[in-house]
């Protein structure tokens, strides 16, 4: 019974990082129509920011070991990821669709390469370890420690969800949707389209950075291999399946796809011989891809389609 409870708690904690990232992407892609393919990069920025600020001192690094409170590390992760969003947005947001996707994807790869090669700060492929976890020093039980962390994750998701709901129902949110539907018309009405796109981009990047920070302080070890492009693909599939333009859909989609991803992994380990499990792991991507194709064919608006907001 304890093992099942431990698995369920661990499942939803990991799922929480995807949920938060999906909510951040929903602001950019779901409401504003910006095709940001650099999610893994901003997730990594938040993770490394929190790890460096809250983690211990390492003998082979020249920066870090500040051992700041975790909440301060998370706030700084939001700020640094948002700043990274400003820098990237100023360069890329005048591009459209495929060009924006290509540029943000390239930036995400660059961020991962920086983490891999800047060994004096990130320890490169060796990664950062012994990152502190909330309440771990007060709770001897791993199950209770994870349970408290899950409560933190749920509270964070609820806070982000209600904050974003208020944002998207505000005049600012209506401008974002108008830009998504017809950018030329929004500009003709006197809206500074570039600034609105930049604001939405920075907000989404800050939320993704928070997800990365929470991930780092939970797993307590990060390396560049944690921030591969597959993470970006997973988040996009979650949002599309759940329903882009709907914050609740982003949450539901993340839970459904992460459950499918986890179940397919267990199924492969059960039915495939150990010698072939490494090759068979690619079946997870195929299964998720098939689900995405079926959703686009039969329910393109997702499980929970976007709500129609009436102008006040």
Secondary structure, DSSP 8 states (H G I E B T S, - for coil): -HHHHHHHHHHHHHHHHHHHHHHHHIIIIIIT------HHHHHHHHHHHHHHHHS---TT-SS------HHHHHHHHHHHHHHHHHHHHHHHTTS-HHHHHHHHHHHHHHHHHHHHH-HHHH-GGG-B-----TTTTT---HHHHHHHHHHHHHHHHHHHHHHHHHHHTSHHHHHHHHHHH-HHHHHHTT--HHHHHHHHHHHHHHHHHHHHHHHHHHHS-B-GGGS-HHHHHHHHHHHHHH-TT-HHHHHHHHHHHHHHHHHHHHHHHHHS-GGGHHHHTHHHHHHHHHHHHHHHHH-TT-SS--------
